[in-house]
Amino acid sequence: MQFKNIVGLDSTKHHLINLVAQDRIPHAIMMNGHKGNGGLPLAIAFAQYIMCTNKGTTDACGECSNCLKFSKLQHIDVHYSFPVISDPDLEPLSVNYLKEFRASFVKNAYLDITTWLDDIEAGNKQANISAKECRDIIRKIQLRSFEGGYKFLIMWLPEFLGKEGNILLKLIEEPPAQTVMIFVTENYDNVLGTIQSRTQLINLPPLQDAEIANALIANGVAEKTAMQIARITEGNYTQALQAMHHEEESHFAMFRDWLNVLFTNNGPGITNWVMAIAEKPKETQKQYLSYVVTMMEHLIRTKWVGKENLLLHPEEDAVLEKMILKNITEEKANEIAQFAADNIYAIERNANTKIVFHSLSLQVKDVFAGKSLYL
């Protein structure tokens, strides 16, 4: 994993590279970022940069022996720890799930906990980082480096450590020479305070819409679709990648068609639209509703402060202007956004999507007609 493969985070990359150049690498780092921010690939890229035998001023070479091992998460001096489940046939140790973890990461470096638990078929089992795992970490880190250089522990999601994490405190305070421990969290407040106080905190800045859109475009997504996905995923590149794979047609096209049948009070048209969206995957349905929320937010912002810094496609801009001309006020836009947000929750709870979208359509039609439904 090289820095160039990671979306955004340019200031953090620069900071990490400077730490290496100035020989000021902390022995214990806590990388804190929102979901989908790229903390895990960044931690691996940092370790790879340190270990690269032919590093440049901005990135690892990607071709030396160490870099090739990192590309498959197979460097013998890099130890990974992550949440796992209890299984009658396996001790709850990361090493017992390392093959699956490597496969999941290689498939998508922007791995999230939901996907990871699906990949190991966790079902309803609770995942955690156990006391046995902590003791295994101590055992492995105390071994000499096999290749005579740095040793790394990369722990993904230390918030899954309970009080058992205190087992690691002495190791964090007094690690063996040339040992670097990197903890990657998405919920810093839930990490043990005793571990927080013993690590150097690096807060990862949120990803910008333009950064996500450009990354999606580089992956072959059409510009308009990339812009839409970037807005509705709000800095979560993991979610943006999922949306990219579920994107069967433009959210804008669905939104435009929906508005047309609602404004014209076209009953059969509403029914046909509902039947069409009800056939789509739930992820697409949720993304569409998020898009509706975003468009309502943009409508309000357009009316109050203008369109500066809005990542709008010209067709979206035209639709918002028409909605404003049709007297869709801030209050109406807020109501519509609230209805859409409520129905994201309903879909997540496995509600009947035909009923969800038909009810939503009738609610929004009433809002257009001036019938306020929220008191």
Stockholm file with secondary structure:
# STOCKHOLM 1.0

chainA/1-375         MQFKNIVGLDSTKHHLINLVAQDRIPHAIMMNGHKGNGGLPLAIAFAQYIMCTNKGTTDACGECSNCLKFSKLQHIDVHYSFPVISDPDLEPLSVNYLKEFRASFVKNAYLDITTWLDDIEAGNKQANISAKECRDIIRKIQLRSFEGGYKFLIMWLPEFLGKEGNILLKLIEEPPAQTVMIFVTENYDNVLGTIQSRTQLINLPPLQDAEIANALIANGVAEKTAMQIARITEGNYTQALQAMHHEEESHFAMFRDWLNVLFTNNGPGITNWVMAIAEKPKETQKQYLSYVVTMMEHLIRTKWVGKENLLLHPEEDAVLEKMILKNITEEKANEIAQFAADNIYAIERNANTKIVFHSLSLQVKDVFAGKSLYL
#=GR chainA/1-375 SS CCGGGSCSCHHHHHHHHHHHHTTCCCSEEEEECCTTSCHHHHHHHHHHHHHCTTCCSSSCCSCSHHHHHHHTTCCTTEEEECCEECBTTBCSCGGGGHHHHHHHHHHCSSCCHHHHHHHTTCTTCCEEBCHHHHHHHHHHHTSCCTTSSCEEEEEECGGGBCGGGGGGHHHHHSCCTTEEEEEEESCGGGSCHHHHTTSEEEECCCCCHHHHHHHHHHTTCCHHHHHHHHHHHTTCHHHHHHHHHHCCSCHHHHHHHHHHHHHTTCHHHHHHHHHHHHTSCHHHHHHHHHHHHHHHHHHHHHHHHCSTTCCCCHHHHHHHHHHHHTTCCHHHHHHHHHHHHHHHHHHHTTCCHHHHHHHHHHHHHHHHTTCCCCC
#=GC SS_cons         CCGGGSCSCHHHHHHHHHHHHTTCCCSEEEEECCTTSCHHHHHHHHHHHHHCTTCCSSSCCSCSHHHHHHHTTCCTTEEEECCEECBTTBCSCGGGGHHHHHHHHHHCSSCCHHHHHHHTTCTTCCEEBCHHHHHHHHHHHTSCCTTSSCEEEEEECGGGBCGGGGGGHHHHHSCCTTEEEEEEESCGGGSCHHHHTTSEEEECCCCCHHHHHHHHHHTTCCHHHHHHHHHHHTTCHHHHHHHHHHCCSCHHHHHHHHHHHHHTTCHHHHHHHHHHHHTSCHHHHHHHHHHHHHHHHHHHHHHHHCSTTCCCCHHHHHHHHHHHHTTCCHHHHHHHHHHHHHHHHHHHTTCCHHHHHHHHHHHHHHHHTTCCCCC
//
